[in-house]
């Protein structure tokens, strides 16, 4: 049996998230601030988090800082995976991408996405309808709207213009969707609308050195492991315009023997999704848990594999 560190994506951000990090994470905050030339702690206010750039940087820093804190005292996980921007934290923790490079790339990623769609676009979650039904609603919709995330069998996310999403949302409610919720994401991620920004980010990636992951890296887009640095470069640069198959990623992890899922900050959204797959495993979120509890469950998982 194995363990997985999972890193959340945009929409999981919380005001004050960097200020609430536990003791022992200051070095990561300082490194990020040095790279950016600004105090990263100024990015997590409610006002600052209206910016896509600030949100993505905060998620990267929070995930890496807490993962490093765990790795200082706990056994390393067998796998890492990240939803959307969480993939960058996963790549850093896997040892394939330097943290300073990740900070620079994520700052650029957020700027490119925000510049492309400063307003009028976003993402909406639909719960209670299956994939075929949602794809049918998208096909009938007028205006730009696309499938973006497959989070569970009946929890899907669409991306596009506000007007087009509103039409799909209204039809979804009319045919029995359990819930339809606009997400705290101000850009249309994980669809063709972001192909141009993704290509610009890929150009910046060309000069960045990546190594083969030391911890197994699962792609949130393909739901498969990636070991080749060039494939990993492509996965990170273009994940903003590719559908996220998080449900498939979790199933792959479970099929490969993962029975311990630890969600890095902020929040516990991924833990809720994981419990649907890890019925015979343990799912725990870093936020709200004690470090000694996390240490104990990781060590217990390691002892089971011996």
C-alpha angles and dihedrals in degrees: 000000000000143000135235134204108209122196120203128231137227112311093049093081120123130196109257093017095140094044089054096055114122125255113281097049099088094099091061091048091050093049092051091048091051092051093048096041089229137082106272089204088071090066101068102067117113089250095048092048090066083081118085089213092055093046094052094045092050092050091050094048095044093049096047094042094053094041090053090049090054093046091055090066108013137062113268118257120250093229140026128196136168134199110231108310087013087074089074092057089046091052092050093049091047089059095242100106127041115239094232091052090047091053092052093045094047092049088053092044092055092046093050094048093046093047092051094051111018093165145352097051138082146120136289129197120220120196128190101031126094126239096260092053094049092047088053091052090050092049091054095046123105116227133024112323129138143176107264112167136022100200097161139345090278102019111084135161128216128198132201144083120346091242096049093045091049090056093050090045092052092051091045091055091047093057096046111276109171094220138356116194133176107227128226090254120111098193132064098249127186100025141091092273089080099049094107095051089046091056090050090051090049089058090056090047091057092078096045121097117229127185133203108276115262089203118046110268119210116200114230089207103049095023087224135110117264122204103158113090093218092053089047090052089053092046093054098041096048103034089097090069100036128085112259113230099193093156089056091047091055092047090051090051092049093047089052091057103266110153101159118067117185117186116209120217145325112051135326105266093118090050090059091052092045094054089066090060104029096060091148096036141070122265120190136164121221091220108083095012127108117246091232089054091053090046091051096050092047092050091047090053091050092050091052091057093055 
